[in-house]
Amino acid sequence: MDFELVRPVMPASPFAGSVESLPIPSPIRAEGGFLRTDSPAMSTTSHSSHRHPSPSDSPHEQRSAKESTEIEAHRQRELRWVAALSATPATQARKSKKIRKLVLEGVPASVRYQVWAALADSKGKRMDGLYQRLAQRERVPVYANIERDVEECFTAHSQLQDGSLVKLLQAYLCMVPDVQYSKGLALIAGQLLLQSPEEDAFWTFISLMDSHLRPYFSNGVQLEVDASLFAKALESNDAAVAKKVFGDMGIPSTGVCRVWFMAVFADSLPADYLLRVWDVFLFEGVTFLFRAGLAIFACCRRLLLQSTSPDTVLDVLARPPLSVLPPNPDAFVEQALSVKLKDDDVRKQRNKLEAQVKRRTQPRASPMATTPTISLPKS
């Protein structure tokens, strides 16, 4: 029984950007509270006593007892998250060992968007009324491209065809005009909208971009740097596969990493795997994208070594077959966390290489050339 995959019901936002203001449900409230009404914690049966299956039970009784136990365990996980988020300022969430432990244990669907908002510290970016004002600006030049990508990328999600995702991206590109639009932005923002009310999704998107991803879309330097570091990390983990892909077949590392990093794997992994990758990524940062990519290479190793063409390799890596992935999303996360990679070294090397590449590609750039651009409506 997998409670993580219950589709979220989108309530009005229970907070105006502050995780600290979220109510502790004591008792849990269905209206205006922290948990969704379909949460196991909202169930009247979840408060009753539970027993473990007995060998003397009938198969039906054993299944019922097992399901009851799983519901209670899920309920307890939800309540631990509610208590942790209420007690932890959003600015400190990614520094908290307790939050990290909870992230690795799992994030219930009923609290996922609040968890993501806290890990991104969207409260720190939020400005009341700004989203609607940005959305009312003149359409950006790539508006038609956004509409096309939304229609193509989210055919299975009719709720994203209502104009909300196009509106979110229109507002963002008006606010941050130095960002170059690509389909990856639609894929990332769409995942947030599938979890969150519209304006909450916008501010989480702003925070996510500013904290981790914006350099990928502002210039080609960061992707080049990270792709180079990823190729070295793969060589350390599996020299034979690295030689086959990047050496013998001559596939540029940017060709592999662009599909993954510039969409945070949104177009590469099954939905349940993707949610768990995002849970951990929002806590760990970009280094977990490296880890997830290395895990995919490990899963696809046999197929890659047997491949005879670059196109086949790129297709396998872009969308790994479900048959080669670990049996469940948590197992994939465990595999990603177990790969040989020193996160602190990657962070240091990123900064060093980025400076070198910038000196090589922008020798005459003034200090102001790398200043992020933000365009806000006049009051």
VEXDREN-2710 file (C-alpha; in Angstrom, 1 decimal):
% VEXDREN-2710
k/r/px/py/pz
1/MET/0.0/0.0/0.0
2/ASP/1.6/3.2/-1.1
3/PHE/0.1/6.3/0.5
4/GLU/2.8/8.5/-1.1
5/LEU/1.0/8.4/-4.5
6/VAL/-2.4/9.8/-3.3
7/ARG/-3.1/12.8/-5.6
8/PRO/-3.0/16.1/-3.7
9/VAL/-6.2/18.0/-3.4
10/MET/-5.3/21.7/-3.9
11/PRO/-6.6/23.8/-1.0
12/ALA/-6.1/27.5/-0.6
13/SER/-2.7/28.1/0.7
14/PRO/-2.7/27.6/4.5
15/PHE/0.1/30.1/5.0
16/ALA/1.2/33.4/3.5
17/GLY/4.8/32.4/3.0
18/SER/5.7/31.5/6.6
19/VAL/6.3/28.0/7.6
20/GLU/6.5/29.1/11.2
21/SER/2.9/30.2/10.9
22/LEU/1.6/26.8/10.0
23/PRO/-0.8/25.5/12.6
24/ILE/0.0/22.4/14.7
25/PRO/-3.1/20.2/14.4
26/SER/-4.0/19.5/18.0
27/PRO/-6.5/18.2/17.4
28/ILE/-6.0/17.9/13.6
29/ARG/-8.4/20.2/11.7
30/ALA/-9.8/19.3/8.3
31/GLU/-10.7/22.9/7.4
32/GLY/-7.8/25.3/7.1
33/GLY/-5.4/22.9/8.7
34/PHE/-2.1/21.5/7.7
35/LEU/-3.1/18.1/6.3
36/ARG/-5.3/17.2/3.4
37/THR/-8.7/15.8/4.2
38/ASP/-7.7/12.5/2.5
39/SER/-4.7/12.1/4.8
40/PRO/-4.7/9.0/6.9
41/ALA/-4.2/11.3/9.9
42/MET/-7.6/12.7/9.3
43/SER/-9.3/9.3/9.4
44/THR/-11.3/8.5/12.5
45/THR/-10.0/4.9/12.3
46/SER/-6.5/6.1/12.5
47/HIS/-6.9/6.9/16.1
48/SER/-8.1/3.4/17.1
49/SER/-5.9/0.7/18.4
50/HIS/-3.9/-1.3/15.9
51/ARG/-2.6/-4.8/16.0
52/HIS/-0.1/-6.8/14.0
53/PRO/-1.3/-9.6/11.8
54/SER/-1.4/-13.0/13.5
55/PRO/-0.7/-16.4/11.8
56/SER/-4.1/-17.5/13.0
57/ASP/-5.9/-14.8/11.1
58/SER/-7.6/-15.4/7.8
59/PRO/-5.8/-13.9/4.7
60/HIS/-8.4/-11.1/4.6
61/GLU/-7.9/-10.3/8.3
62/GLN/-4.1/-10.4/7.8
63/ARG/-4.4/-7.9/4.9
64/SER/-6.7/-5.7/6.9
65/ALA/-4.3/-5.7/9.9
66/LYS/-1.3/-4.9/7.7
67/GLU/-3.1/-2.1/6.0
68/SER/-4.2/-0.7/9.3
69/THR/-0.6/-0.8/10.6
70/GLU/0.7/0.9/7.5
71/ILE/-2.0/3.7/7.8
72/GLU/-1.0/4.3/11.4
73/ALA/2.7/4.4/10.4
74/HIS/1.9/6.9/7.6
75/ARG/-0.1/9.0/10.0
76/GLN/2.7/9.1/12.5
77/ARG/5.1/10.2/9.7
78/GLU/2.7/13.1/8.8
79/LEU/2.5/14.2/12.4
80/ARG/6.3/14.2/12.7
81/TRP/6.6/16.4/9.7
82/VAL/3.9/18.8/11.0
83/ALA/5.7/19.2/14.3
84/ALA/9.1/19.6/12.6
85/LEU/8.0/22.2/10.2
86/SER/6.2/24.1/12.9
87/ALA/9.3/24.1/15.1
88/THR/11.9/24.9/12.4
89/PRO/12.2/28.3/10.8
90/ALA/12.3/27.9/7.0
91/THR/15.7/29.7/6.9
92/GLN/17.1/26.9/9.0
93/ALA/15.3/23.9/7.4
94/ARG/18.2/22.8/5.2
95/LYS/20.6/23.0/8.1
96/SER/18.5/20.8/10.4
97/LYS/19.6/17.2/11.0
98/LYS/16.1/16.4/12.1
99/ILE/14.6/17.7/8.8
100/ARG/17.2/15.7/6.8
101/LYS/16.4/12.5/8.7
102/LEU/12.7/13.1/7.9
103/VAL/13.4/13.8/4.2
104/LEU/15.3/10.5/3.9
105/GLU/12.5/8.6/5.7
106/GLY/10.0/10.0/3.2
107/VAL/7.7/12.9/2.6
108/PRO/3.9/12.1/2.7
109/ALA/2.0/13.5/-0.3
110/SER/-0.3/15.3/2.1
111/VAL/2.5/17.6/3.3
112/ARG/4.8/17.6/0.3
113/TYR/4.2/21.1/-1.0
114/GLN/4.7/22.6/2.5
115/VAL/7.9/20.7/2.8
116/TRP/9.1/21.9/-0.5
117/ALA/8.2/25.5/0.3
118/ALA/10.1/25.2/3.5
119/LEU/13.2/23.7/2.0
120/ALA/13.2/26.3/-0.7
121/ASP/12.5/29.1/1.9
122/SER/9.9/30.6/-0.4
123/LYS/8.8/32.8/2.4
124/GLY/12.0/34.8/2.0
125/LYS/11.1/35.8/-1.6
126/ARG/7.4/36.3/-1.3
127/MET/5.9/39.8/-2.0
128/ASP/2.2/40.1/-1.6
129/GLY/0.4/41.1/-4.8
130/LEU/3.5/41.0/-7.0
131/TYR/2.6/37.7/-8.8
132/GLN/-0.7/39.0/-10.2
133/ARG/1.0/42.3/-11.3
134/LEU/3.7/40.5/-13.1
135/ALA/1.2/38.2/-14.8
136/GLN/-0.6/41.2/-16.2
137/ARG/2.4/42.6/-18.1
138/GLU/2.8/42.4/-21.8
139/ARG/3.3/38.9/-23.1
140/VAL/6.9/37.8/-23.3
141/PRO/8.3/37.0/-26.8
142/VAL/8.5/33.3/-26.1
143/TYR/4.8/33.1/-24.9
144/ALA/3.8/30.9/-27.9
145/ASN/6.7/28.5/-27.1
146/ILE/5.6/28.3/-23.5
147/GLU/2.0/27.4/-24.6
148/ARG/3.3/24.8/-27.0
149/ASP/5.6/23.2/-24.4
150/VAL/2.9/23.1/-21.7
151/GLU/0.5/21.4/-24.1
152/GLU/3.2/18.8/-25.2
153/CYS/4.7/18.1/-21.8
154/PHE/1.6/17.8/-19.7
155/THR/-1.0/16.0/-21.9
156/ALA/-1.8/13.7/-19.0
157/HIS/-2.4/16.6/-16.6
158/SER/-5.5/18.5/-17.7
159/GLN/-5.3/20.8/-14.6
160/LEU/-2.1/22.3/-16.1
161/GLN/-3.9/23.2/-19.4
162/ASP/-6.0/25.9/-17.6
163/GLY/-3.5/28.6/-18.3
164/SER/-2.0/28.6/-14.7
165/LEU/1.4/27.2/-15.8
166/VAL/1.7/29.6/-18.8
167/LYS/0.8/32.4/-16.4
168/LEU/3.4/31.4/-13.9
169/LEU/6.2/31.3/-16.5
170/GLN/5.0/34.6/-18.0
171/ALA/5.3/36.2/-14.6
172/TYR/8.7/34.7/-13.9
173/LEU/10.2/35.7/-17.3
174/CYS/8.9/39.2/-16.8
175/MET/10.5/39.4/-13.4
176/VAL/13.8/37.8/-14.4
177/PRO/14.4/38.9/-18.1
178/ASP/18.0/37.6/-18.2
179/VAL/16.8/34.0/-18.0
180/GLN/16.6/32.2/-21.4
181/TYR/13.5/30.2/-21.7
182/SER/13.7/26.5/-22.5
183/LYS/11.3/23.6/-22.1
184/GLY/13.1/22.7/-18.8
185/LEU/11.5/25.7/-17.1
186/ALA/8.0/24.5/-18.0
187/LEU/8.8/21.0/-16.7
188/ILE/10.2/22.3/-13.4
189/ALA/7.4/24.8/-12.8
190/GLY/4.8/22.2/-13.8
191/GLN/6.0/19.8/-11.2
192/LEU/5.6/22.5/-8.5
193/LEU/2.1/23.3/-9.8
194/LEU/1.1/19.7/-9.5
195/GLN/1.8/19.8/-5.8
196/SER/1.0/23.4/-4.8
197/PRO/-1.6/26.2/-5.2
198/GLU/-0.6/28.5/-8.0
199/GLU/0.9/31.5/-6.2
200/ASP/2.7/29.2/-3.7
201/ALA/4.2/27.3/-6.7
202/PHE/5.4/30.6/-8.2
203/TRP/7.3/31.7/-5.1
204/THR/8.8/28.2/-4.5
205/PHE/9.8/28.3/-8.2
206/ILE/11.5/31.7/-7.7
207/SER/13.4/30.4/-4.6
208/LEU/14.4/27.1/-6.3
209/MET/15.7/28.9/-9.4
210/ASP/17.6/31.5/-7.3
211/SER/19.1/28.9/-5.0
212/HIS/20.1/26.2/-7.4
213/LEU/19.1/26.4/-11.1
214/ARG/19.1/30.0/-12.5
215/PRO/22.7/29.9/-13.8
216/TYR/21.8/27.0/-16.1
217/PHE/19.3/29.3/-17.9
218/SER/21.2/32.6/-17.7
219/ASN/24.4/31.5/-19.5
220/GLY/26.1/28.3/-20.7
221/VAL/28.9/28.5/-18.2
222/GLN/27.3/26.6/-15.2
223/LEU/26.1/23.7/-17.3
224/GLU/29.5/23.4/-18.9
225/VAL/31.2/23.4/-15.5
226/ASP/28.8/20.8/-14.0
227/ALA/28.9/18.5/-17.0
228/SER/32.7/18.5/-16.8
229/LEU/32.6/17.7/-13.1
230/PHE/30.0/15.0/-13.7
231/ALA/32.2/13.3/-16.3
232/LYS/35.0/13.2/-13.8
233/ALA/32.7/11.8/-11.2
234/LEU/31.5/9.1/-13.5
235/GLU/35.1/8.2/-14.4
236/SER/35.8/7.8/-10.7
237/ASN/32.8/5.5/-10.2
238/ASP/32.9/3.5/-13.4
239/ALA/35.8/4.2/-15.7
240/ALA/34.7/1.6/-18.3
241/VAL/31.3/3.2/-18.8
242/ALA/32.8/6.7/-18.8
243/LYS/35.2/5.7/-21.5
244/LYS/32.5/4.1/-23.6
245/VAL/30.1/7.0/-23.5
246/PHE/32.4/10.1/-23.4
247/GLY/35.4/8.6/-25.0
248/ASP/34.7/5.9/-27.6
249/MET/31.3/7.3/-28.6
250/GLY/32.3/11.0/-28.3
251/ILE/29.1/12.0/-26.6
252/PRO/29.7/15.4/-24.9
253/SER/28.9/15.4/-21.2
254/THR/26.7/18.5/-21.7
255/GLY/24.5/16.4/-24.0
256/VAL/23.8/14.0/-21.1
257/CYS/23.6/16.5/-18.3
258/ARG/21.4/19.1/-20.1
259/VAL/18.4/16.8/-20.3
260/TRP/18.7/15.9/-16.6
261/PHE/19.9/19.0/-14.8
262/MET/17.9/21.6/-16.7
263/ALA/14.7/19.8/-15.9
264/VAL/15.7/18.3/-12.5
265/PHE/15.0/14.9/-14.1
266/ALA/11.3/15.8/-14.7
267/ASP/11.3/14.3/-18.2
268/SER/13.5/11.3/-17.2
269/LEU/12.1/9.5/-14.2
270/PRO/8.8/7.9/-13.4
271/ALA/6.6/10.2/-11.3
272/ASP/7.0/8.4/-7.9
273/TYR/10.8/8.3/-8.4
274/LEU/10.9/11.9/-9.4
275/LEU/9.1/13.1/-6.3
276/ARG/11.6/11.4/-4.1
277/VAL/14.5/12.8/-6.1
278/TRP/13.0/16.3/-5.6
279/ASP/12.5/15.8/-1.9
280/VAL/16.2/15.1/-1.4
281/PHE/17.4/17.6/-4.0
282/LEU/15.6/20.4/-2.3
283/PHE/17.5/19.6/0.9
284/GLU/20.9/18.6/-0.5
285/GLY/21.2/20.9/-3.5
286/VAL/22.8/20.5/-6.9
287/THR/25.2/17.8/-5.7
288/PHE/22.3/15.4/-5.5
289/LEU/21.6/15.9/-9.2
290/PHE/25.1/14.5/-9.7
291/ARG/24.3/11.6/-7.4
292/ALA/21.0/10.8/-9.2
293/GLY/22.8/10.9/-12.6
294/LEU/25.5/8.6/-11.4
295/ALA/22.8/6.2/-10.0
296/ILE/21.1/6.2/-13.5
297/PHE/24.4/5.3/-15.1
298/ALA/24.8/2.5/-12.6
299/CYS/21.3/1.2/-13.3
300/CYS/21.8/1.4/-17.1
301/ARG/25.3/0.0/-17.1
302/ARG/24.6/-3.2/-19.0
303/LEU/22.5/-1.4/-21.6
304/LEU/25.1/1.3/-22.1
305/LEU/28.0/-1.2/-22.6
306/GLN/25.9/-3.1/-25.1
307/SER/24.8/-0.1/-27.1
308/THR/26.3/0.5/-30.5
309/SER/25.2/4.0/-31.3
310/PRO/25.3/7.4/-29.5
311/ASP/21.6/7.9/-30.1
312/THR/20.8/4.7/-28.3
313/VAL/22.9/5.7/-25.3
314/LEU/21.3/9.1/-25.1
315/ASP/17.8/7.6/-25.3
316/VAL/18.5/5.2/-22.5
317/LEU/19.9/7.9/-20.3
318/ALA/17.2/10.4/-21.1
319/ARG/14.5/7.9/-20.1
320/PRO/15.9/4.9/-18.2
321/PRO/13.6/1.8/-18.6
322/LEU/11.7/1.1/-15.5
323/SER/13.0/-2.5/-15.6
324/VAL/16.6/-1.4/-14.8
325/LEU/15.6/1.0/-12.0
326/PRO/15.6/-0.2/-8.3
327/PRO/12.3/-1.7/-7.2
328/ASN/11.0/1.5/-5.5
329/PRO/11.8/5.2/-5.3
330/ASP/13.4/4.9/-1.8
331/ALA/15.8/2.3/-3.1
332/PHE/16.8/4.6/-6.0
333/VAL/17.5/7.4/-3.4
334/GLU/19.6/5.0/-1.4
335/GLN/21.6/4.0/-4.4
336/ALA/22.2/7.7/-5.3
337/LEU/23.4/8.5/-1.8
338/SER/25.7/5.5/-1.8
339/VAL/27.7/6.5/-4.9
340/LYS/31.3/7.6/-4.5
341/LEU/31.2/11.4/-4.4
342/LYS/32.5/14.0/-2.1
343/ASP/29.8/16.7/-2.1
344/ASP/32.0/19.4/-0.5
345/ASP/34.7/18.8/-3.1
346/VAL/32.2/19.2/-5.9
347/ARG/31.0/22.5/-4.5
348/LYS/34.6/23.8/-4.3
349/GLN/35.4/22.6/-7.8
350/ARG/32.2/24.2/-9.2
351/ASN/33.2/27.6/-7.9
352/LYS/36.8/27.2/-9.1
353/LEU/35.9/26.0/-12.6
354/GLU/33.1/28.5/-13.0
355/ALA/35.6/31.3/-12.5
356/GLN/38.0/29.8/-15.0
357/VAL/35.4/29.3/-17.7
358/LYS/34.1/32.9/-17.2
359/ARG/37.6/34.3/-17.6
360/ARG/38.0/32.2/-20.8
361/THR/34.7/33.0/-22.4
362/GLN/34.1/36.6/-21.1
363/PRO/37.6/38.2/-20.9
364/ARG/36.2/41.7/-21.3
365/ALA/33.1/41.3/-19.1
366/SER/32.7/44.0/-16.5
367/PRO/31.7/43.1/-13.0
368/MET/28.2/44.3/-13.7
369/ALA/27.8/41.8/-16.5
370/THR/27.2/38.9/-14.1
371/THR/24.8/40.8/-11.9
372/PRO/21.5/39.0/-11.9
373/THR/18.7/41.1/-13.4
374/ILE/15.3/41.4/-11.8
375/SER/12.5/43.6/-13.2
376/LEU/9.7/44.5/-10.8
377/PRO/6.6/46.5/-11.5
378/LYS/6.6/50.1/-10.3
379/SER/4.4/50.7/-7.3
END
